[in-house]
Amino acid sequence: MNARFLAPLAIAATLATGAAHAQNQATNLPNLRIGLREDPDIMDPTLARSFVGRIVFTSLCDKLFDTNERLEIVPQLATGYRWEDPKTLLVTLREGVTFHDGEKLDAEAVRYSLMRHLTMQGSFRRGEITDLESVEVVDPMNVRLRLKQPSAPFLSQLADRAGMMVSPKAAEAAGRDFGARPVCAGPFRFVERVAQDRIVLERFPQYWNAANFHFNRVTFQPIVDSTARLANLQSGTMDLIEVTSLADVPAVRRDRRLSMVTAEGQGYWNVIFNIGGGPRAQTPLGQDARVRRAFDLAIDRDALNQVAFEGLHTPASQPIPPASPMHVKDLRVTTRNVDRAKALLREAGVRTPFPVDLMVANSPEMRQVAEVMQSMLAEAGFELRIAATEFASALQAGARGDFQAYLSGWSGRPDPDGNVWTFIHSRGAQNDGKYANPEVDALLDRTRADGDTARRATLYAQAFDIALTRDRARSLLWHPRLFVAFTQRLQGVTLLGDGMIRLQGMRLR
């Protein structure tokens, strides 16, 4: 039996005293303004899929667990867990937690939230917790999760959106409109959203750890243009921003009013090919792996990294980053070979220049990446036609299969399952290209059932050899380095590899 219990962050009496003091002092606290790279998608943790949305959720919706800088599972809404057997997980909840509408967070609320993630139509969490068979309420503070089979990554999924708890009362009342006014159990509650302009949260005085949050309001503002985002920070309009154009890094470092933190990201960027997603898959690109391999071979990942990102990212050909113990070391980054790419197009019998529509988010950084790729691909016989699309609209088009190729990023997860299963398994909720291969499905299912790191790495290597090397379901391009910049008046800023902006402990002088 594998058992582990986690110590609470602080004793209940200290939390209660801190929460009362925080409530009395709330009116004296400053407001915080954060500049995001784009407007998040829906603010419903069951239906959401964007990276920037996760940043907002970090302040809005607590999870059962979180991860620390060493990628260890740490308590949040849960205080402990124990594996009763390889398929049965007992989770102990934190006492005294309430949702933003005043409803109590208890085992029944956990059961409701998990089953909502698992069964709601359109859920992007279903594939993450697909091994969950049932949820049993043991008593108000303990819940038993029964799995269909042993699952190595299951606990880590409860440290992300699949572990976010929503108010059953509010969710039932709102139905599909819950994302318009979400009610969770985080340190800040929802106030308003103006599309493409702002998301406003305010301090929740009854939060279980309120004493460690030092802002009255937090406003998240999407500013797509990186130059404008930095200018807002320099002028004092913003207090903290995502840095997405790495050409801005030297300017931040030169400005003595600003500071910056950085971390190696856990995610990746790739080009998804539409292989089985409806009419737009019915092209040589979607139906012939030789054309996709030619596309992949035409890209010089090192040059792309240097031109678009000042050489600060890491070229990639797999979704598992180098820092992971399950990174497939034998899977080398693709070396550009224009002559071989041309030969593959001839073998496939396509006329050149062969047109490919590439959907990209409409930001200066992604347009630049697409333009660099456009030049490279032209040398191999492709005519890359760039379709710059508003971010949320691109996500929707991807889910519908309304694309031929799609330049998209994933922020990454500590367990590799979060970077792989949902994207290349035939039942994966975010398998936008609708790639399907029974051999790959079987291998990925085995990675979930096996808890041994070395054996899982071997299974991933076998799956990638089929899905990425032979079938070319997608072209992996780079693993990102993450940056956030902020005014020096803001203290206590840290950044982990997941890129989330954690406000706990931050103070604005």
SEBAKE-781120 format. One line per 2 residues: number of its first residue (from 1); their letters; for each residue x, y, z of C-alpha. Coordinates in nm, 4 decimals. Layout:
N
NUM = A = X,Y,Z ~ ...
END
This chain:
509
1 = MN = 0.0000,0.0000,0.0000 ~ 0.1230,0.3465,-0.0885
3 = AR = 0.0212,0.6019,0.1748 ~ 0.0956,0.9634,0.2307
5 = FL = -0.0519,1.2407,0.4419 ~ 0.0238,1.6076,0.4010
7 = AP = 0.0634,1.8539,0.6861 ~ -0.1724,2.1553,0.6878
9 = LA = -0.0181,2.4871,0.5915 ~ -0.1096,2.6406,0.9274
11 = IA = -0.3175,2.5515,1.2275 ~ -0.6856,2.6365,1.2156
13 = AT = -0.6684,2.8955,1.4913 ~ -0.3974,3.0915,1.3125
15 = LA = -0.5969,3.0850,0.9891 ~ -0.9115,3.2053,1.1601
17 = TG = -0.7279,3.4911,1.3319 ~ -0.5515,3.5856,1.0089
19 = AA = -0.8763,3.5784,0.8109 ~ -1.0507,3.8079,1.0601
21 = HA = -0.7613,4.0518,1.0585 ~ -0.7495,4.0435,0.6776
23 = QN = -1.1190,4.1236,0.6569 ~ -1.0765,4.4276,0.8815
25 = QA = -0.7827,4.5560,0.6805 ~ -0.9228,4.4858,0.3308
27 = TN = -1.0156,4.8460,0.2569 ~ -0.6526,4.9514,0.3103
29 = LP = -0.5083,4.6991,0.0666 ~ -0.3864,4.8026,-0.2822
31 = NL = -0.5247,4.6803,-0.6126 ~ -0.3105,4.4744,-0.8499
33 = RI = -0.3130,4.5007,-1.2311 ~ -0.1842,4.2128,-1.4446
35 = GL = -0.1286,4.2257,-1.8217 ~ -0.2009,3.8974,-2.0052
37 = RE = -0.0935,3.7987,-2.3556 ~ -0.4524,3.7349,-2.4681
39 = DP = -0.8112,3.7148,-2.3484 ~ -0.8880,3.3868,-2.1696
41 = DI = -1.1563,3.1540,-2.2928 ~ -1.4555,3.0549,-2.0781
43 = MD = -1.4158,3.0942,-1.7016 ~ -1.5529,2.7492,-1.6253
45 = PT = -1.2826,2.5041,-1.5105 ~ -1.4719,2.2138,-1.6664
47 = LA = -1.4904,2.3706,-2.0131 ~ -1.1799,2.5906,-2.0231
49 = RS = -0.8584,2.5044,-2.2072 ~ -0.6404,2.8197,-2.2316
51 = FV = -0.3124,2.8922,-2.0534 ~ -0.4096,3.2486,-1.9646
53 = GR = -0.7365,3.1187,-1.8258 ~ -0.5362,2.8993,-1.5867
55 = IV = -0.3549,3.2119,-1.4641 ~ -0.6892,3.3703,-1.3685
57 = FT = -0.8156,3.0433,-1.2169 ~ -0.5099,3.0367,-0.9873
59 = SL = -0.6633,3.3316,-0.8005 ~ -1.0266,3.2313,-0.8445
61 = CD = -1.0625,2.8544,-0.8051 ~ -0.8651,2.6530,-0.5510
63 = KL = -0.7850,2.2894,-0.6289 ~ -0.7704,1.9847,-0.4084
65 = FD = -0.3903,1.9927,-0.4430 ~ -0.1191,2.2138,-0.5900
67 = TN = 0.2453,2.1587,-0.6876 ~ 0.5539,2.3284,-0.5475
69 = ER = 0.8839,2.4291,-0.7081 ~ 1.0083,2.0674,-0.6783
71 = LE = 0.6950,1.9413,-0.8592 ~ 0.5727,1.7772,-0.5393
73 = IV = 0.2024,1.7462,-0.4593 ~ 0.1134,1.9867,-0.1752
75 = PQ = -0.2191,2.0556,0.0039 ~ -0.4726,2.3148,-0.0953
77 = LA = -0.8399,2.2317,-0.0413 ~ -0.7362,1.8838,0.0676
79 = TG = -0.5056,1.8360,0.3645 ~ -0.4195,1.4718,0.3072
81 = YR = -0.4629,1.1623,0.0951 ~ -0.4052,0.7892,0.1256
83 = WE = -0.4075,0.5109,-0.1311 ~ -0.6168,0.2391,0.0349
85 = DP = -0.5239,0.0122,-0.2543 ~ -0.3873,0.0835,-0.6076
87 = KT = -0.7375,0.1764,-0.7309 ~ -0.8831,0.3515,-0.4244
89 = LL = -0.7830,0.7013,-0.3091 ~ -0.9085,0.8502,0.0171
91 = VT = -0.8902,1.2315,0.0266 ~ -0.9278,1.4352,0.3477
93 = LR = -1.0643,1.7895,0.3083 ~ -0.9739,2.1125,0.4829
95 = EG = -1.2160,2.2189,0.7548 ~ -1.3973,2.5529,0.7388
97 = VT = -1.3751,2.6214,0.3646 ~ -1.6620,2.8055,0.1955
99 = FH = -1.7406,2.8888,-0.1648 ~ -1.7781,3.2499,-0.2720
101 = DG = -2.1582,3.2204,-0.2387 ~ -2.1264,3.1107,0.1249
103 = EK = -2.1974,2.7419,0.0593 ~ -1.9800,2.4957,0.2487
105 = LD = -1.7124,2.2955,0.0711 ~ -1.7569,1.9371,0.1862
107 = AE = -1.7285,1.5865,0.0473 ~ -2.0593,1.6163,-0.1368
109 = AV = -1.9360,1.9322,-0.3132 ~ -1.6202,1.7440,-0.4141
111 = RY = -1.8284,1.4559,-0.5475 ~ -2.0423,1.6996,-0.7455
113 = SL = -1.7441,1.8864,-0.8943 ~ -1.5547,1.5734,-0.9970
115 = MR = -1.8595,1.4148,-1.1574 ~ -1.9292,1.7419,-1.3379
117 = HL = -1.5760,1.7344,-1.4783 ~ -1.6235,1.3718,-1.5773
119 = TM = -1.9713,1.3782,-1.7316 ~ -2.0559,1.7313,-1.8492
121 = QG = -2.0993,1.7623,-2.2247 ~ -1.7960,1.9312,-2.3767
123 = SF = -1.5789,1.8769,-2.0685 ~ -1.2049,1.9109,-2.1324
125 = RR = -1.1368,1.7444,-1.7967 ~ -1.2947,1.4115,-1.8890
127 = GE = -0.9823,1.2806,-2.0592 ~ -0.7682,1.3871,-1.7633
129 = IT = -0.9671,1.1845,-1.5087 ~ -1.1114,0.9212,-1.7389
131 = DL = -0.9896,0.6492,-1.5009 ~ -1.2275,0.7760,-1.2307
133 = ES = -1.5090,0.5256,-1.1845 ~ -1.7001,0.6571,-0.8830
135 = VE = -1.6883,0.9078,-0.5971 ~ -1.8116,0.8103,-0.2516
137 = VV = -1.8882,1.0465,0.0344 ~ -1.7359,0.8808,0.3438
139 = DP = -1.8267,1.1652,0.5811 ~ -1.8403,1.5456,0.5422
141 = MN = -1.4587,1.5798,0.5358 ~ -1.3535,1.2591,0.3580
143 = VR = -1.4189,1.1399,0.0053 ~ -1.3234,0.8088,-0.1544
145 = LR = -1.2301,0.7998,-0.5251 ~ -1.2489,0.4613,-0.6944
147 = LK = -1.0585,0.4147,-1.0194 ~ -1.1152,0.1686,-1.3024
149 = QP = -0.7466,0.0800,-1.2970 ~ -0.4285,0.2000,-1.1235
151 = SA = -0.3364,0.5462,-1.2546 ~ 0.0104,0.6914,-1.2046
153 = PF = -0.0827,1.0493,-1.3077 ~ -0.4254,1.0664,-1.1430
155 = LS = -0.3201,1.2573,-0.8310 ~ -0.1340,1.5172,-1.0380
157 = QL = -0.4535,1.5851,-1.2342 ~ -0.6203,1.6890,-0.9080
159 = AD = -0.3514,1.9592,-0.8804 ~ -0.4862,2.1287,-1.1945
161 = RA = -0.8277,2.2209,-1.3363 ~ -0.9669,1.8700,-1.2796
163 = GM = -0.9119,1.9326,-0.9092 ~ -1.0872,2.2723,-0.9048
165 = MV = -1.4032,2.2765,-0.6985 ~ -1.7152,2.4701,-0.7986
167 = SP = -2.0197,2.5585,-0.5890 ~ -2.2853,2.2951,-0.6653
169 = KA = -2.5638,2.5438,-0.5903 ~ -2.4259,2.8064,-0.8302
171 = AE = -2.3366,2.5525,-1.1000 ~ -2.6821,2.3980,-1.0958
173 = AA = -2.8495,2.7387,-1.1116 ~ -2.6325,2.8668,-1.3986
175 = GR = -2.6016,2.5501,-1.6084 ~ -2.3988,2.6122,-1.9243
177 = DF = -2.3726,2.9812,-1.8283 ~ -2.1649,2.9120,-1.5171
179 = GA = -1.8531,3.0480,-1.6910 ~ -2.0159,3.3913,-1.7155
181 = RP = -2.0178,3.4204,-1.3354 ~ -1.8071,3.1441,-1.1803
183 = VC = -1.8331,3.0618,-0.8104 ~ -1.5353,2.8751,-0.6640
185 = AG = -1.3379,2.8642,-0.3387 ~ -1.0240,3.0649,-0.4205
187 = PF = -0.8721,3.3715,-0.2510 ~ -1.0554,3.6103,-0.4864
189 = RF = -1.4131,3.6068,-0.6119 ~ -1.5479,3.7054,-0.9513
191 = VE = -1.6725,4.0646,-1.0029 ~ -1.7032,4.1250,-1.3768
193 = RV = -1.5712,4.0423,-1.7193 ~ -1.5639,4.2670,-2.0233
195 = AQ = -1.4566,4.0635,-2.3255 ~ -1.1192,4.1678,-2.4720
197 = DR = -1.0843,4.4295,-2.1972 ~ -1.0672,4.2973,-1.8393
199 = IV = -1.1518,4.0353,-1.5806 ~ -1.1939,4.1774,-1.2291
201 = LE = -1.1706,3.9762,-0.9067 ~ -1.2039,4.1003,-0.5501
203 = RF = -1.0710,3.9721,-0.2210 ~ -1.2771,3.6983,-0.0535
205 = PQ = -1.2469,3.7713,0.3217 ~ -1.3726,3.4261,0.4237
207 = YW = -1.0960,3.2485,0.2305 ~ -0.9252,2.9850,0.4454
209 = NA = -0.5789,3.1416,0.3988 ~ -0.6795,3.5073,0.3521
211 = AN = -0.3971,3.6401,0.5715 ~ -0.1434,3.5530,0.2988
213 = FH = -0.3136,3.7576,0.0245 ~ -0.2499,4.1311,0.0261
215 = FN = -0.4639,4.2854,-0.2505 ~ -0.8178,4.4193,-0.2455
217 = RV = -0.8835,4.3735,-0.6170 ~ -0.7007,4.2046,-0.9045
219 = TF = -0.7642,4.3115,-1.2629 ~ -0.6451,4.0908,-1.5485
221 = QP = -0.6213,4.2853,-1.8731 ~ -0.5503,4.1196,-2.2099
223 = IV = -0.2965,4.3190,-2.4138 ~ -0.2098,4.1184,-2.7243
225 = DS = 0.0707,4.3430,-2.8484 ~ 0.3831,4.2741,-2.6423
227 = TA = 0.5252,4.6233,-2.7001 ~ 0.2062,4.7824,-2.5691
229 = RL = 0.2067,4.5438,-2.2733 ~ 0.5600,4.6460,-2.1770
231 = AN = 0.4798,5.0150,-2.2275 ~ 0.1875,4.9790,-1.9851
233 = LQ = 0.4208,4.8283,-1.7264 ~ 0.6805,5.1019,-1.7747
235 = SG = 0.4180,5.3741,-1.7436 ~ 0.2742,5.2263,-1.4227
237 = TM = -0.0598,5.1283,-1.5757 ~ 0.0243,4.7617,-1.5094
239 = DL = 0.2026,4.6102,-1.2094 ~ 0.2962,4.2746,-1.3639
241 = IE = 0.2918,4.1375,-1.7186 ~ 0.3627,3.8227,-1.9132
243 = VT = 0.6702,3.8695,-2.1333 ~ 0.6067,3.6897,-2.4612
245 = SL = 0.8380,3.8767,-2.6989 ~ 1.1865,3.7853,-2.5871
247 = AD = 1.3159,4.0921,-2.7690 ~ 1.1647,4.2792,-2.4712
249 = VP = 1.3846,4.1002,-2.2168 ~ 1.6863,4.3353,-2.2552
251 = AV = 1.4597,4.6413,-2.2180 ~ 1.3198,4.5029,-1.8923
253 = RR = 1.6664,4.4279,-1.7602 ~ 1.7857,4.7824,-1.8411
255 = DR = 1.4941,4.9514,-1.6618 ~ 1.5853,4.9975,-1.2951
257 = RL = 1.2180,5.0430,-1.2065 ~ 1.1412,4.6863,-1.3185
259 = SM = 1.2268,4.3343,-1.2135 ~ 1.1835,3.9981,-1.3854
261 = VT = 1.1686,3.6310,-1.2934 ~ 1.2065,3.3354,-1.5289
263 = AE = 1.1578,2.9589,-1.5302 ~ 1.1977,2.6652,-1.7662
265 = GQ = 0.8491,2.5844,-1.8895 ~ 0.6921,2.2408,-1.8687
267 = GY = 0.5103,2.2774,-2.1994 ~ 0.5682,2.3033,-2.5718
269 = WN = 0.4582,2.4627,-2.8970 ~ 0.3650,2.2572,-3.2003
271 = VI = 0.1861,2.2465,-3.5321 ~ -0.1234,2.0253,-3.5164
273 = FN = -0.2264,1.8609,-3.8434 ~ -0.5951,1.7972,-3.9143
275 = IG = -0.5958,1.4258,-3.9888 ~ -0.9532,1.3189,-3.9115
277 = GG = -1.1439,1.6324,-3.8160 ~ -1.3962,1.6655,-4.0973
279 = PR = -1.3782,1.8081,-4.4518 ~ -1.0646,2.0178,-4.3941
281 = AQ = -0.8723,1.7003,-4.3164 ~ -0.9350,1.5711,-4.6681
283 = TP = -0.6143,1.7055,-4.8214 ~ -0.2763,1.5422,-4.8907
285 = LG = -0.1490,1.7093,-4.5720 ~ -0.4147,1.5384,-4.3622
287 = QD = -0.4156,1.2043,-4.5431 ~ -0.0499,1.1385,-4.6320
289 = AR = 0.2190,1.1142,-4.3629 ~ 0.4849,1.1824,-4.6271
291 = VR = 0.3520,1.5345,-4.6763 ~ 0.3492,1.5966,-4.3015
293 = RA = 0.7044,1.4605,-4.2730 ~ 0.8136,1.6937,-4.5526
295 = FD = 0.6566,1.9845,-4.3643 ~ 0.8430,1.8802,-4.0480
297 = LA = 1.1786,1.8413,-4.2263 ~ 1.1501,2.1867,-4.3854
299 = ID = 1.1639,2.3645,-4.0464 ~ 1.4973,2.4642,-3.8925
301 = RD = 1.4102,2.4699,-3.5241 ~ 1.7411,2.6231,-3.4135
303 = AL = 1.7094,2.9093,-3.6630 ~ 1.3439,2.9614,-3.5680
305 = NQ = 1.4438,2.9877,-3.2023 ~ 1.7212,3.2367,-3.2775
307 = VA = 1.5176,3.4615,-3.5088 ~ 1.1896,3.4643,-3.3149
309 = FE = 1.3054,3.4132,-2.9560 ~ 1.6636,3.5388,-2.9229
311 = GL = 1.7719,3.1759,-2.8764 ~ 1.6121,3.1604,-2.5295
313 = HT = 1.3736,2.8686,-2.5894 ~ 1.4687,2.5024,-2.6366
315 = PA = 1.4090,2.3352,-2.9770 ~ 1.1873,2.0265,-2.9446
317 = SQ = 1.0588,1.7197,-3.1231 ~ 0.8589,1.5685,-2.8369
319 = PI = 0.6054,1.6922,-2.5798 ~ 0.8066,1.5884,-2.2711
321 = PP = 1.0619,1.8574,-2.1716 ~ 1.4296,1.7725,-2.1080
323 = AS = 1.3990,1.8257,-1.7306 ~ 1.1505,1.5397,-1.6950
325 = PM = 1.2871,1.1967,-1.5977 ~ 1.0593,1.0554,-1.8694
327 = HV = 1.2055,1.2721,-2.1482 ~ 1.2865,1.0404,-2.4386
329 = KD = 1.6587,1.1004,-2.4808 ~ 1.6884,0.8959,-2.8004
331 = LR = 1.4305,1.1090,-2.9802 ~ 1.6516,1.3760,-3.1308
333 = VT = 1.5327,1.7156,-3.2448 ~ 1.4515,1.6994,-3.6159
335 = TR = 1.7354,1.8261,-3.8358 ~ 1.6271,2.0333,-4.1328
337 = NV = 1.6604,1.8524,-4.4663 ~ 1.5119,2.0451,-4.7569
339 = DR = 1.6216,1.7945,-5.0215 ~ 1.4504,1.5076,-4.8393
341 = AK = 1.1382,1.7217,-4.7916 ~ 1.1230,1.7879,-5.1668
343 = AL = 1.1681,1.4181,-5.2393 ~ 0.8837,1.3250,-5.0053
345 = LR = 0.6488,1.5691,-5.1794 ~ 0.7421,1.4127,-5.5134
347 = EA = 0.6776,1.0643,-5.3731 ~ 0.3371,1.1815,-5.2483
349 = GV = 0.2542,1.3065,-5.5981 ~ 0.1541,1.6591,-5.4947
351 = RT = 0.2037,1.9595,-5.7171 ~ 0.4236,2.2360,-5.5835
353 = PF = 0.4018,2.4918,-5.4487 ~ 0.1655,2.2921,-5.2270
355 = PV = -0.0729,2.5237,-5.0326 ~ -0.1201,2.4818,-4.6558
357 = DL = -0.3421,2.7042,-4.4423 ~ -0.1817,2.7623,-4.1000
359 = MV = -0.4046,2.8998,-3.8249 ~ -0.2168,3.1056,-3.5638
361 = AN = -0.3228,3.3241,-3.2733 ~ -0.3264,3.6866,-3.3825
363 = SP = -0.0303,3.8139,-3.1809 ~ 0.2913,3.9750,-3.3107
365 = EM = 0.5039,3.6877,-3.1728 ~ 0.3018,3.4108,-3.3356
367 = RQ = 0.2735,3.5972,-3.6641 ~ 0.6524,3.6326,-3.6671
369 = VA = 0.6968,3.2604,-3.6003 ~ 0.4559,3.1801,-3.8839
371 = EV = 0.6369,3.4164,-4.1214 ~ 0.9744,3.2562,-4.0456
373 = MQ = 0.8219,2.9127,-4.1066 ~ 0.6609,3.0422,-4.4247
375 = SM = 1.0035,3.1300,-4.5672 ~ 1.1549,2.7953,-4.4641
377 = LA = 0.8670,2.5903,-4.6031 ~ 0.8720,2.7750,-4.9334
379 = EA = 1.2227,2.6388,-4.9995 ~ 1.0847,2.2849,-4.9742
381 = GF = 0.7847,2.3427,-5.2018 ~ 0.5098,2.4557,-4.9637
383 = EL = 0.2983,2.7696,-4.9924 ~ 0.2169,2.8503,-4.6306
385 = RI = -0.0902,3.0727,-4.6038 ~ -0.1116,3.2340,-4.2607
387 = AA = -0.4569,3.2691,-4.1036 ~ -0.4118,3.4989,-3.8019
389 = TE = -0.7118,3.4378,-3.5758 ~ -0.8268,3.5858,-3.2445
391 = FA = -0.7107,3.3496,-2.9707 ~ -1.0452,3.2260,-2.8326
393 = SA = -1.1818,3.1909,-3.1864 ~ -0.8783,2.9810,-3.2807
395 = LQ = -0.9455,2.7490,-2.9855 ~ -1.3049,2.7061,-3.0998
397 = AG = -1.2019,2.6455,-3.4606 ~ -0.9473,2.3887,-3.3427
399 = AR = -1.2116,2.2025,-3.1422 ~ -1.4435,2.2028,-3.4490
401 = GD = -1.1707,2.0766,-3.6824 ~ -1.1968,2.3948,-3.8886
403 = FQ = -0.8282,2.4101,-3.9874 ~ -0.5633,2.2339,-4.1932
405 = AY = -0.2678,2.3102,-3.9667 ~ -0.2742,2.4925,-3.6339
407 = LS = 0.0195,2.6525,-3.4500 ~ -0.0690,2.6003,-3.0855
409 = GW = 0.0978,2.5913,-2.7454 ~ 0.0480,2.3922,-2.4269
411 = SG = 0.1645,2.5182,-2.0896 ~ 0.2647,2.1744,-1.9645
413 = RP = 0.2120,1.9589,-1.6577 ~ 0.4515,1.8014,-1.4049
415 = DP = 0.3440,1.4500,-1.5027 ~ 0.4022,1.3799,-1.8758
417 = DG = 0.0537,1.2331,-1.9064 ~ -0.0780,1.5891,-1.8940
419 = NV = 0.1333,1.6754,-2.1999 ~ 0.0499,1.3675,-2.4044
421 = WT = -0.2672,1.1614,-2.3459 ~ -0.5292,1.4268,-2.4132
423 = FI = -0.3534,1.5350,-2.7356 ~ -0.2665,1.2139,-2.9227
425 = HS = -0.4953,0.9496,-2.7697 ~ -0.8011,0.8941,-2.9886
427 = RG = -1.0276,0.9754,-2.6900 ~ -0.8272,1.2793,-2.5861
429 = AQ = -1.0461,1.5868,-2.5377 ~ -0.7826,1.8152,-2.6922
431 = ND = -0.6878,1.5911,-2.9836 ~ -0.7949,1.8627,-3.2275
433 = GK = -0.6409,1.6871,-3.5284 ~ -0.8452,1.3718,-3.4483
435 = YA = -0.5390,1.1510,-3.4841 ~ -0.6257,0.7894,-3.4016
437 = NP = -0.4016,0.4856,-3.3807 ~ -0.4941,0.1802,-3.1678
439 = EV = -0.1271,0.0984,-3.1030 ~ -0.0644,0.4456,-2.9642
441 = DA = -0.3833,0.4325,-2.7563 ~ -0.2747,0.1045,-2.5977
443 = LL = 0.0734,0.2349,-2.5174 ~ -0.0595,0.5562,-2.3620
445 = DR = -0.3146,0.3647,-2.1563 ~ -0.0275,0.1530,-2.0230
447 = TR = 0.1687,0.4654,-1.9225 ~ -0.1232,0.5560,-1.6955
449 = AD = -0.1462,0.2119,-1.5381 ~ 0.2277,0.1731,-1.4677
451 = GD = 0.3827,0.3670,-1.1790 ~ 0.7447,0.2860,-1.2674
453 = TA = 0.9247,0.5884,-1.4173 ~ 1.1661,0.3879,-1.6353
455 = RR = 0.8938,0.1659,-1.7797 ~ 0.6697,0.4662,-1.8482
457 = AT = 0.9573,0.6381,-2.0319 ~ 0.9992,0.3293,-2.2509
459 = LY = 0.6281,0.3258,-2.3311 ~ 0.6346,0.6960,-2.4230
461 = AQ = 0.9312,0.6315,-2.6512 ~ 0.7369,0.3593,-2.8314
463 = AF = 0.4261,0.5782,-2.8626 ~ 0.6255,0.8732,-2.9998
465 = DI = 0.8024,0.6502,-3.2508 ~ 0.4630,0.5720,-3.4016
467 = AL = 0.2657,0.8954,-3.3524 ~ 0.5386,1.1558,-3.4061
469 = TR = 0.8106,0.9856,-3.6125 ~ 0.6092,0.7542,-3.8372
471 = DR = 0.2609,0.9105,-3.8514 ~ 0.3679,1.2737,-3.7929
473 = AR = 0.0447,1.3535,-3.6108 ~ 0.1972,1.6907,-3.5188
475 = SL = 0.5279,1.8768,-3.5458 ~ 0.6815,1.9710,-3.2113
477 = LW = 0.8820,2.2956,-3.2327 ~ 1.0085,2.4261,-2.8971
479 = HP = 0.9879,2.4091,-2.5187 ~ 0.9412,2.7644,-2.3857
481 = RL = 1.1306,2.9566,-2.1228 ~ 0.8812,3.1645,-1.9231
483 = FV = 0.9217,3.5281,-1.8132 ~ 0.7148,3.7710,-1.6123
485 = AF = 0.8166,4.1328,-1.5536 ~ 0.6896,4.3558,-1.2754
487 = TQ = 0.7381,4.6859,-1.0997 ~ 1.0031,4.6783,-0.8262
489 = RL = 0.7317,4.7925,-0.5862 ~ 0.5856,4.4429,-0.6137
491 = QG = 0.7588,4.2034,-0.3756 ~ 0.7425,3.8261,-0.3310
493 = VT = 0.6994,3.7358,-0.6995 ~ 0.7962,3.3790,-0.7889
495 = LL = 0.7503,3.1746,-1.1054 ~ 0.7318,2.7961,-1.1367
497 = GD = 0.7558,2.5904,-1.4518 ~ 0.3782,2.5881,-1.4961
499 = GM = 0.3840,2.9664,-1.5561 ~ 0.1057,3.0359,-1.3075
501 = IR = 0.1051,3.3717,-1.1266 ~ 0.0564,3.2816,-0.7611
503 = LQ = -0.0447,3.5864,-0.5565 ~ 0.0103,3.4241,-0.2183
505 = GM = 0.2728,3.6241,-0.0288 ~ 0.3003,3.9045,-0.2869
507 = RL = 0.2893,4.2635,-0.1596 ~ 0.2732,4.5948,-0.3421
509 = R = 0.4638,4.8690,-0.1636
END
